[in-house]
Amino acid sequence: MTDAMQFLDRFRLMIGDKNIGKIVKTRIIIFGVGGVGSAVAQFLVRSGVSYLDIVDFDRIDVTNINRQLVAFQSNIGMMKVDEMKRQLLDINPNLSIETFPFKLDGDTISKINFSNYDIIIDCIDDLKAKKLLIKSAHEHKIYILSCMGAGNRFKDFPKFEIDDIHKTSYDPIAKIIRKFCTQEGINHLDVCYTKQKAMKIDCKAIGSVVYYPISMATVVSTKIINKIIE
């Protein structure tokens, strides 16, 4: 292992060189590097993922700071993908990373070469884009893990789990995606969701606090790393 990869020594003690090699070689793309996606990106790179591309059209706003690991007072106004790339390269200088600074839609999706990837992670908020991505992953036969809702929750300890979309309950986003998958003939889709009910707030914006999206990111990253090893 090169000196630049010595940061993996403590993880290697548990899983060995062979499994570290599997993680290093796996090609992953994350769609959305906000509250959940920015944490997933960091967790995966800190776990050895060395081929990671990121897609996000947004710029960092002051309201992102309370929950998005990419956001600081010093980088407000910067593109999220640019800042995420800078931070990830500071973790692993050998990281192979390409950024796609656009909103995923029917036109821009052609810019993604899905054959380049082993795993897709969906951290998109926009339901239309989420459906498009799920359908594309299904058509290209690429494993995708899709994140449901983490907002409008702050009470109790966060409890997220991975399950098939057709077995989910309570989550309103999962309900929409479940119906979509049934219509599209998608018989299985791994999703990360919680049965903890979201609170209702009197505005269109979604309330948030750091420990809920970070908890979701932890579960997502655990699933991805163990899937690679298995």
VENMOZI-V749080 format. One line per field, one symbol per residue. burial: # if it has 9 or more other C-alpha atoms within 8 Angstrom, else .. Layout:
burial=???
This chain:
burial=....#..#..##..##..##.####################################.####.##.######..##.########.###..#..#.#.####..#..#........########....#######.##...############....#.#.####..#.##..##.##.###...#..########...........###.##########.#.#..#..
